[in-house]
């Protein structure tokens, strides 16, 4: 009887966690978009210079800055290069999160940006959305967690049972 209640509790907990996933995806997507817009504004002046003198290539502008005899330009080359790399990372994150929900979910689980995900969780507000997507994620998570836990427990108990199971006399066990 207690085992049945334990199963229900595990299922309910996994359901509640799974229901949160679409909201986390949405907040992560919004945070990526906000960072992307900010970095685009910060890079816009350099992009205008690159458009004017280097056919739009920020890489060529950065290279030009690095080769300059002026130490100020050399120092600024590092800053612009950092901005450009961050812009590319955020652009890739934004593209990945703008795909279908299953691709966005897979990306968030395995290829997220740690810094942005940490920010998302710091500012996350828990909710219980009852959208079809949230319910599907919740039920899927609850089913998978329940199934995996059940399989692990069955494997453990089967292993323990085989280890302590009385053996018929005369059978050599090595």
C-alpha positions in Angstrom: 0.0 0.0 0.0 2.8 2.4 0.9 4.5 1.5 -2.4 1.3 2.7 -4.3 1.3 6.0 -2.4 5.0 6.5 -3.1 4.4 5.9 -6.8 1.6 8.5 -6.8 3.9 11.0 -5.0 6.7 10.5 -7.4 4.4 10.8 -10.4 2.8 14.0 -9.0 6.2 15.6 -8.2 7.5 14.8 -11.7 4.3 16.1 -13.2 4.7 19.4 -11.4 8.3 19.7 -12.4 7.5 18.8 -16.0 4.7 21.4 -16.2 7.3 24.1 -15.4 9.5 23.2 -18.4 7.6 25.3 -21.0 7.6 28.3 -18.7 11.4 27.9 -18.2 11.8 27.6 -22.0 9.8 30.8 -22.5 11.7 32.8 -19.9 15.0 31.5 -21.2 14.0 32.5 -24.8 13.0 36.0 -23.6 16.3 36.4 -21.7 18.3 35.4 -24.8 16.3 37.8 -26.9 17.0 40.7 -24.4 20.7 40.0 -24.3 20.7 39.7 -28.1 19.0 43.1 -28.5 21.4 44.7 -26.1 24.5 43.3 -27.7 23.2 44.3 -31.2 22.9 47.9 -29.9 26.4 47.8 -28.4 27.9 46.5 -31.6 25.9 48.8 -34.0 28.5 51.6 -34.1 31.3 49.1 -34.9 29.1 47.5 -37.5 28.5 50.9 -39.2 32.3 51.4 -39.3 32.7 47.9 -40.8 29.9 48.5 -43.3 31.6 51.8 -44.4 35.2 50.6 -44.6 35.3 46.8 -44.7 32.2 45.7 -46.7 30.3 44.9 -43.5 33.0 42.5 -42.1 33.4 42.9 -38.4 36.2 40.4 -38.5 38.1 42.6 -41.0 37.6 45.6 -38.7 38.8 43.7 -35.7 41.9 42.5 -37.6 42.6 46.1 -38.7 42.3 47.2 -35.1 44.7 44.5 -34.0 47.3 45.4 -36.6 47.2 49.1 -35.8 50.3 50.7 -34.2 48.0 52.7 -31.9 47.7 50.8 -28.5 44.2 52.2 -28.0 43.0 50.4 -31.2 44.8 47.2 -30.2 43.1 47.3 -26.8 39.7 48.1 -28.4 40.2 45.2 -30.8 39.9 42.8 -27.8 36.7 44.5 -26.6 35.1 44.5 -30.1 36.1 40.9 -30.6 34.5 39.9 -27.3 31.3 41.7 -28.3 31.3 40.0 -31.7 31.8 36.5 -30.2 29.0 37.2 -27.7 26.8 38.4 -30.6 27.4 35.2 -32.5 26.7 33.0 -29.5 23.5 34.9 -28.7 22.5 34.7 -32.4 22.9 30.9 -32.4 21.0 30.6 -29.1 18.2 32.7 -30.4 18.0 30.7 -33.6 17.9 27.4 -31.7 15.2 28.7 -29.3 13.0 30.0 -32.1 12.5 26.5 -33.7 9.8 24.0 -32.9 9.0 23.3 -29.2 10.7 19.9 -29.3 13.9 21.3 -30.7 13.9 24.3 -28.3 13.4 21.9 -25.4 16.2 19.6 -26.6 18.5 22.6 -27.0 17.6 24.0 -23.6 18.3 20.6 -21.9 21.6 19.9 -23.6 23.0 23.0 -25.4 22.0 26.0 -23.3 24.2 28.8 -22.2 25.0 28.2 -18.5 25.2 31.9 -17.7 21.8 32.7 -19.2 20.2 29.6 -17.7 21.5 30.6 -14.3 20.0 34.1 -14.7 16.7 32.5 -15.8 16.5 30.4 -12.6 17.5 33.3 -10.4 14.6 35.4 -11.7 12.2 32.5 -12.3 8.7 32.7 -11.0 6.9 29.4 -10.6 3.5 29.0 -12.1 1.2 26.2 -13.0 0.3 26.8 -16.7 -2.5 24.6 -18.0 -1.7 24.9 -21.6 -1.7 21.7 -23.7 2.1 22.0 -24.1 2.7 22.3 -20.4 0.4 19.4 -19.7 2.1 17.2 -22.3 5.6 18.1 -20.8 4.3 17.4 -17.3 2.8 14.0 -18.2 5.8 13.0 -20.2 8.2 13.9 -17.4 6.0 12.1 -14.9 5.8 9.0 -17.0 9.5 8.9 -17.7 10.6 9.5 -14.1 8.1 6.9 -12.8 9.2 4.4 -15.3 12.9 4.9 -14.7 12.5 4.7 -11.0 10.4 1.6 -11.3 13.0 -0.1 -13.5 15.8 0.9 -11.2 14.0 -0.4 -8.1 13.0 -3.6 -9.8 16.7 -4.1 -10.9 18.0 -3.5 -7.4 15.5 -5.8 -5.7 16.1 -8.5 -8.3 19.8 -8.2 -7.7 19.4 -8.4 -4.0 17.0 -11.3 -4.3 19.4 -13.3 -6.4 22.2 -12.5 -4.0 20.4 -13.8 -0.9 18.2 -16.5 -2.5 18.9 -19.9 -0.9 20.7 -22.2 -3.3 19.9 -25.9 -3.5 22.5 -28.0 -1.7 25.1 -29.6 -3.9 25.2 -26.7 -6.3 28.5 -25.0 -6.5 28.3 -21.2 -6.8 31.3 -19.3 -7.8 
